[in-house]
Amino acid sequence: MYEKPLTLDIREVMRDNAINLVEALLSDNQPFRLVLWNNNNWNAPLPDNIMESFPIQLVIDIKQMALEESFVNDKTGDVIITTMFEGIEYQKVLDYDEILAVLDLDGQPYILNNFKPELNLEDSVKEFFAPEIPTTKKEIVELAVSDGCEKVAIERSFDIFIKNNPELANRFKG
């Protein structure tokens, strides 16, 4: 039996529901478990052993300190998650598209968003076909000119850069 994939509209509703549920649980001071894509987008890089143990998904119990310190910013509406890893406090703005699941502390689901995040095809193609990094003055000027900048202005700018950074002068020859 063929199942039609969820449309973007349906996934948006699910994501909105997930973030709204997190907001409600926080406002009611109700402990819960949060499963997130591990984007390592906290206020500081996560410890290496956390990144090695949970490179794709991260499970966080929002209880005790995490429940007390996490909140919804009244001014921006952002959900701020606060928790500890290895005895260090971390904070993040919860992005609705990184929520995989909201569960109770026994692991029973309140809401699941177990679809993979969308890949921006245009960005993926650009990354795959990214040009080589220019290494000479001539290549840098040509790249800037191909993006619509004036050649004279780029050469002048480059010369001023090298003048103010003489240690890089040998790096960009030609």
Secondary structure, DSSP 8 states (H G I E B T S, - for coil): -------HHHHHHHHHHHHHHHHHHHHTT--EEEEEE----SSS---HHHHHH-SSEEEEEE-HHHHHH-EE-TTT--EEEEEEETTEEEEEE--GGGEEEEE-TTS-EEEE--S-----HHHHHHHHT------SHHHHHHHHHHTT--HHHHHHHHHHHHHH-GGGTTTS--
